[in-house]
């Protein structure tokens, strides 16, 4: 009986030692290298790939080319202030000269916003370098860059932005705008959607 009592007395300490050893082993086995994404053994993201940069630049260049071609056609087809009917009263093209910003806001500010646009284009490229992992981010920033450059070229070349899309019903008209404005607006809506639904920003994530 004495031997059994000794064994029972010594066993709790032994069991405690075994449990401690098991915890140490578990801790060692659980210390797998992880990244900020929480995935083990995943290399940290080092910025957009060459293909993603190509998509970003391609979208921006396409917006600039289409925007400038449309404006060149309008200025060669219509005198300032003149318009042409496209879809009755719903849609007209009018040769407008906007010395302000988006949708004609803050008129007579073209020189100031030319300087601001230069800074904005640099910020867009920098932001894509830091955050352009998801494909929707790249698309949105590409549209934003193309729109900014399209209107910047107008301010540098003419001292104003050429607007020509006139939409509305009767005397109820929307702000006259151009394709660069439409591109910027689309980009802003995409960025707002990703702010509200963050998972959208991870769609098509770049490796």
BALOBA-1460 file (C-alpha; in Angstrom, 3 decimals):
// residues 207
<rec num="1" residu="x" x="0.000" y="0.000" z="0.000"/>
<rec num="2" residu="x" x="2.882" y="2.365" z="0.731"/>
<rec num="3" residu="x" x="4.259" y="1.799" z="-2.788"/>
<rec num="4" residu="x" x="0.837" y="2.518" z="-4.323"/>
<rec num="5" residu="x" x="0.496" y="5.699" z="-2.226"/>
<rec num="6" residu="x" x="3.939" y="6.852" z="-3.377"/>
<rec num="7" residu="x" x="3.029" y="6.233" z="-7.016"/>
<rec num="8" residu="x" x="-0.234" y="8.178" z="-6.669"/>
<rec num="9" residu="x" x="1.587" y="11.020" z="-4.941"/>
<rec num="10" residu="x" x="4.297" y="11.262" z="-7.600"/>
<rec num="11" residu="x" x="1.928" y="10.917" z="-10.589"/>
<rec num="12" residu="x" x="0.374" y="14.388" z="-10.580"/>
<rec num="13" residu="x" x="3.785" y="16.018" z="-10.902"/>
<rec num="14" residu="x" x="4.711" y="13.683" z="-13.723"/>
<rec num="15" residu="x" x="1.441" y="14.336" z="-15.471"/>
<rec num="16" residu="x" x="2.033" y="18.074" z="-15.100"/>
<rec num="17" residu="x" x="5.484" y="17.728" z="-16.630"/>
<rec num="18" residu="x" x="4.039" y="15.759" z="-19.554"/>
<rec num="19" residu="x" x="1.386" y="18.403" z="-20.154"/>
<rec num="20" residu="x" x="3.996" y="21.156" z="-20.083"/>
<rec num="21" residu="x" x="6.145" y="19.263" z="-22.608"/>
<rec num="22" residu="x" x="3.109" y="18.809" z="-24.859"/>
<rec num="23" residu="x" x="2.354" y="22.536" z="-24.732"/>
<rec num="24" residu="x" x="5.943" y="23.382" z="-25.664"/>
<rec num="25" residu="x" x="5.798" y="20.982" z="-28.622"/>
<rec num="26" residu="x" x="2.458" y="22.450" z="-29.722"/>
<rec num="27" residu="x" x="3.860" y="25.963" z="-29.518"/>
<rec num="28" residu="x" x="6.874" y="25.022" z="-31.621"/>
<rec num="29" residu="x" x="4.737" y="23.252" z="-34.209"/>
<rec num="30" residu="x" x="2.317" y="26.162" z="-34.344"/>
<rec num="31" residu="x" x="5.010" y="28.775" z="-35.014"/>
<rec num="32" residu="x" x="4.692" y="28.639" z="-38.800"/>
<rec num="33" residu="x" x="5.780" y="31.711" z="-40.751"/>
<rec num="34" residu="x" x="2.787" y="33.777" z="-41.804"/>
<rec num="35" residu="x" x="2.296" y="37.021" z="-43.662"/>
<rec num="36" residu="x" x="-0.158" y="39.866" z="-43.217"/>
<rec num="37" residu="x" x="-2.668" y="37.875" z="-45.255"/>
<rec num="38" residu="x" x="-2.635" y="35.089" z="-42.641"/>
<rec num="39" residu="x" x="-1.570" y="32.475" z="-45.173"/>
<rec num="40" residu="x" x="1.432" y="30.362" z="-44.087"/>
<rec num="41" residu="x" x="4.536" y="30.382" z="-46.256"/>
<rec num="42" residu="x" x="3.043" y="33.094" z="-48.563"/>
<rec num="43" residu="x" x="5.542" y="35.645" z="-49.828"/>
<rec num="44" residu="x" x="4.684" y="39.268" z="-48.972"/>
<rec num="45" residu="x" x="3.146" y="41.313" z="-51.823"/>
<rec num="46" residu="x" x="5.799" y="43.461" z="-53.460"/>
<rec num="47" residu="x" x="3.572" y="45.591" z="-55.652"/>
<rec num="48" residu="x" x="1.698" y="45.123" z="-58.937"/>
<rec num="49" residu="x" x="3.085" y="42.673" z="-61.476"/>
<rec num="50" residu="x" x="4.195" y="43.751" z="-64.953"/>
<rec num="51" residu="x" x="0.895" y="42.490" z="-66.368"/>
<rec num="52" residu="x" x="-1.067" y="44.529" z="-63.816"/>
<rec num="53" residu="x" x="0.952" y="47.662" z="-64.629"/>
<rec num="54" residu="x" x="0.259" y="47.005" z="-68.334"/>
<rec num="55" residu="x" x="-3.481" y="46.820" z="-67.642"/>
<rec num="56" residu="x" x="-3.340" y="50.023" z="-65.584"/>
<rec num="57" residu="x" x="-1.440" y="51.895" z="-68.299"/>
<rec num="58" residu="x" x="-3.538" y="50.409" z="-71.105"/>
<rec num="59" residu="x" x="-6.806" y="51.599" z="-69.561"/>
<rec num="60" residu="x" x="-5.417" y="55.089" z="-68.953"/>
<rec num="61" residu="x" x="-4.041" y="55.372" z="-72.504"/>
<rec num="62" residu="x" x="-7.315" y="54.126" z="-74.033"/>
<rec num="63" residu="x" x="-9.312" y="56.708" z="-72.076"/>
<rec num="64" residu="x" x="-6.972" y="59.536" z="-73.124"/>
<rec num="65" residu="x" x="-6.995" y="58.542" z="-76.815"/>
<rec num="66" residu="x" x="-10.781" y="58.112" z="-77.057"/>
<rec num="67" residu="x" x="-11.425" y="61.289" z="-75.061"/>
<rec num="68" residu="x" x="-9.081" y="63.398" z="-77.194"/>
<rec num="69" residu="x" x="-10.414" y="61.990" z="-80.481"/>
<rec num="70" residu="x" x="-13.997" y="62.743" z="-79.418"/>
<rec num="71" residu="x" x="-13.073" y="66.298" z="-78.429"/>
<rec num="72" residu="x" x="-11.179" y="66.850" z="-81.688"/>
<rec num="73" residu="x" x="-14.244" y="65.716" z="-83.644"/>
<rec num="74" residu="x" x="-16.547" y="68.031" z="-81.683"/>
<rec num="75" residu="x" x="-14.304" y="71.083" z="-82.100"/>
<rec num="76" residu="x" x="-13.970" y="70.437" z="-85.835"/>
<rec num="77" residu="x" x="-17.699" y="69.794" z="-86.328"/>
<rec num="78" residu="x" x="-19.300" y="72.465" z="-84.137"/>
<rec num="79" residu="x" x="-18.559" y="76.082" z="-83.375"/>
<rec num="80" residu="x" x="-18.480" y="77.006" z="-79.675"/>
<rec num="81" residu="x" x="-22.014" y="77.081" z="-78.311"/>
<rec num="82" residu="x" x="-23.497" y="75.187" z="-81.273"/>
<rec num="83" residu="x" x="-25.179" y="71.797" z="-80.803"/>
<rec num="84" residu="x" x="-26.423" y="68.786" z="-82.746"/>
<rec num="85" residu="x" x="-29.273" y="66.416" z="-81.911"/>
<rec num="86" residu="x" x="-28.396" y="62.765" z="-81.250"/>
<rec num="87" residu="x" x="-31.482" y="61.292" z="-79.533"/>
<rec num="88" residu="x" x="-34.097" y="63.989" z="-79.739"/>
<rec num="89" residu="x" x="-34.151" y="66.178" z="-76.650"/>
<rec num="90" residu="x" x="-32.702" y="63.374" z="-74.533"/>
<rec num="91" residu="x" x="-29.140" y="63.588" z="-75.840"/>
<rec num="92" residu="x" x="-27.360" y="66.348" z="-77.712"/>
<rec num="93" residu="x" x="-23.754" y="67.180" z="-78.495"/>
<rec num="94" residu="x" x="-22.810" y="70.774" z="-77.805"/>
<rec num="95" residu="x" x="-19.427" y="72.463" z="-78.103"/>
<rec num="96" residu="x" x="-18.831" y="73.754" z="-74.588"/>
<rec num="97" residu="x" x="-15.709" y="75.334" z="-73.111"/>
<rec num="98" residu="x" x="-15.309" y="74.678" z="-69.398"/>
<rec num="99" residu="x" x="-12.744" y="76.786" z="-67.545"/>
<rec num="100" residu="x" x="-13.574" y="75.099" z="-64.230"/>
<rec num="101" residu="x" x="-13.431" y="71.522" z="-62.999"/>
<rec num="102" residu="x" x="-15.684" y="68.468" z="-63.318"/>
<rec num="103" residu="x" x="-19.179" y="69.277" z="-64.698"/>
<rec num="104" residu="x" x="-18.334" y="72.997" z="-65.022"/>
<rec num="105" residu="x" x="-17.896" y="73.639" z="-61.320"/>
<rec num="106" residu="x" x="-15.622" y="76.504" z="-60.165"/>
<rec num="107" residu="x" x="-15.295" y="78.350" z="-63.508"/>
<rec num="108" residu="x" x="-12.251" y="80.436" z="-64.477"/>
<rec num="109" residu="x" x="-9.930" y="78.095" z="-62.557"/>
<rec num="110" residu="x" x="-8.248" y="76.185" z="-65.397"/>
<rec num="111" residu="x" x="-4.618" y="77.250" z="-64.664"/>
<rec num="112" residu="x" x="-4.926" y="76.316" z="-61.005"/>
<rec num="113" residu="x" x="-6.461" y="72.942" z="-61.759"/>
<rec num="114" residu="x" x="-3.832" y="72.235" z="-64.403"/>
<rec num="115" residu="x" x="-1.232" y="72.338" z="-61.638"/>
<rec num="116" residu="x" x="-3.471" y="70.297" z="-59.334"/>
<rec num="117" residu="x" x="-4.017" y="67.712" z="-62.094"/>
<rec num="118" residu="x" x="-0.267" y="67.219" z="-62.463"/>
<rec num="119" residu="x" x="0.009" y="66.430" z="-58.763"/>
<rec num="120" residu="x" x="-3.055" y="64.176" z="-58.886"/>
<rec num="121" residu="x" x="-1.652" y="62.053" z="-61.719"/>
<rec num="122" residu="x" x="1.482" y="61.408" z="-59.666"/>
<rec num="123" residu="x" x="-0.597" y="60.460" z="-56.632"/>
<rec num="124" residu="x" x="-2.695" y="58.040" z="-58.691"/>
<rec num="125" residu="x" x="0.396" y="56.197" z="-59.939"/>
<rec num="126" residu="x" x="1.831" y="56.093" z="-56.411"/>
<rec num="127" residu="x" x="-1.457" y="54.827" z="-54.988"/>
<rec num="128" residu="x" x="-1.591" y="52.052" z="-57.573"/>
<rec num="129" residu="x" x="1.954" y="51.052" z="-56.625"/>
<rec num="130" residu="x" x="0.857" y="50.690" z="-53.003"/>
<rec num="131" residu="x" x="-2.657" y="49.266" z="-53.344"/>
<rec num="132" residu="x" x="-3.171" y="47.963" z="-56.885"/>
<rec num="133" residu="x" x="-3.432" y="44.295" z="-55.972"/>
<rec num="134" residu="x" x="-7.092" y="43.658" z="-56.840"/>
<rec num="135" residu="x" x="-8.125" y="43.998" z="-60.470"/>
<rec num="136" residu="x" x="-10.979" y="46.395" z="-59.669"/>
<rec num="137" residu="x" x="-8.516" y="48.737" z="-57.973"/>
<rec num="138" residu="x" x="-6.375" y="48.702" z="-61.106"/>
<rec num="139" residu="x" x="-9.374" y="49.341" z="-63.352"/>
<rec num="140" residu="x" x="-10.648" y="52.198" z="-61.178"/>
<rec num="141" residu="x" x="-7.247" y="53.883" z="-60.928"/>
<rec num="142" residu="x" x="-6.607" y="53.406" z="-64.652"/>
<rec num="143" residu="x" x="-9.906" y="55.135" z="-65.450"/>
<rec num="144" residu="x" x="-9.107" y="57.882" z="-62.952"/>
<rec num="145" residu="x" x="-5.644" y="58.462" z="-64.413"/>
<rec num="146" residu="x" x="-6.901" y="58.506" z="-68.002"/>
<rec num="147" residu="x" x="-9.653" y="60.976" z="-67.164"/>
<rec num="148" residu="x" x="-7.286" y="63.250" z="-65.260"/>
<rec num="149" residu="x" x="-4.755" y="63.277" z="-68.116"/>
<rec num="150" residu="x" x="-7.477" y="63.841" z="-70.745"/>
<rec num="151" residu="x" x="-8.726" y="66.994" z="-69.040"/>
<rec num="152" residu="x" x="-5.176" y="68.077" z="-68.177"/>
<rec num="153" residu="x" x="-4.241" y="68.050" z="-71.880"/>
<rec num="154" residu="x" x="-7.203" y="70.325" z="-72.621"/>
<rec num="155" residu="x" x="-6.174" y="72.810" z="-69.939"/>
<rec num="156" residu="x" x="-2.583" y="72.858" z="-71.194"/>
<rec num="157" residu="x" x="-3.561" y="73.145" z="-74.871"/>
<rec num="158" residu="x" x="-6.610" y="75.444" z="-74.698"/>
<rec num="159" residu="x" x="-6.805" y="76.932" z="-71.207"/>
<rec num="160" residu="x" x="-10.173" y="75.205" z="-70.785"/>
<rec num="161" residu="x" x="-11.759" y="71.751" z="-71.026"/>
<rec num="162" residu="x" x="-13.935" y="70.803" z="-73.995"/>
<rec num="163" residu="x" x="-17.318" y="69.461" z="-72.810"/>
<rec num="164" residu="x" x="-19.894" y="68.170" z="-75.261"/>
<rec num="165" residu="x" x="-22.374" y="65.630" z="-73.810"/>
<rec num="166" residu="x" x="-25.681" y="67.338" z="-73.005"/>
<rec num="167" residu="x" x="-28.401" y="65.119" z="-71.470"/>
<rec num="168" residu="x" x="-31.836" y="65.915" z="-70.066"/>
<rec num="169" residu="x" x="-35.513" y="66.530" z="-70.715"/>
<rec num="170" residu="x" x="-36.630" y="69.956" z="-71.866"/>
<rec num="171" residu="x" x="-35.192" y="72.595" z="-69.585"/>
<rec num="172" residu="x" x="-34.107" y="69.938" z="-67.078"/>
<rec num="173" residu="x" x="-30.523" y="69.290" z="-68.149"/>
<rec num="174" residu="x" x="-27.613" y="67.478" z="-66.529"/>
<rec num="175" residu="x" x="-24.181" y="69.103" z="-66.354"/>
<rec num="176" residu="x" x="-22.461" y="69.108" z="-69.746"/>
<rec num="177" residu="x" x="-19.530" y="66.711" z="-69.577"/>
<rec num="178" residu="x" x="-16.986" y="64.788" z="-71.663"/>
<rec num="179" residu="x" x="-15.635" y="61.243" z="-71.780"/>
<rec num="180" residu="x" x="-12.812" y="62.072" z="-69.362"/>
<rec num="181" residu="x" x="-15.407" y="63.269" z="-66.837"/>
<rec num="182" residu="x" x="-17.403" y="60.053" z="-67.347"/>
<rec num="183" residu="x" x="-14.247" y="58.003" z="-66.770"/>
<rec num="184" residu="x" x="-13.442" y="59.889" z="-63.556"/>
<rec num="185" residu="x" x="-17.009" y="59.497" z="-62.290"/>
<rec num="186" residu="x" x="-16.987" y="55.745" z="-63.002"/>
<rec num="187" residu="x" x="-13.673" y="55.414" z="-61.144"/>
<rec num="188" residu="x" x="-15.030" y="57.282" z="-58.120"/>
<rec num="189" residu="x" x="-18.116" y="55.044" z="-58.014"/>
<rec num="190" residu="x" x="-15.908" y="51.924" z="-58.133"/>
<rec num="191" residu="x" x="-13.696" y="53.231" z="-55.322"/>
<rec num="192" residu="x" x="-16.745" y="54.055" z="-53.212"/>
<rec num="193" residu="x" x="-18.147" y="50.561" z="-53.809"/>
<rec num="194" residu="x" x="-14.849" y="49.030" z="-52.664"/>
<rec num="195" residu="x" x="-14.860" y="51.238" z="-49.579"/>
<rec num="196" residu="x" x="-18.345" y="50.007" z="-48.668"/>
<rec num="197" residu="x" x="-17.636" y="46.381" z="-49.651"/>
<rec num="198" residu="x" x="-13.884" y="45.811" z="-48.991"/>
<rec num="199" residu="x" x="-13.954" y="42.285" z="-50.441"/>
<rec num="200" residu="x" x="-14.409" y="43.806" z="-53.900"/>
<rec num="201" residu="x" x="-10.890" y="45.212" z="-53.665"/>
<rec num="202" residu="x" x="-9.481" y="41.671" z="-53.408"/>
<rec num="203" residu="x" x="-11.144" y="40.325" z="-56.563"/>
<rec num="204" residu="x" x="-8.566" y="38.969" z="-58.993"/>
<rec num="205" residu="x" x="-5.753" y="39.658" z="-56.513"/>
<rec num="206" residu="x" x="-2.312" y="39.992" z="-58.073"/>
<rec num="207" residu="x" x="0.194" y="37.411" z="-56.773"/>
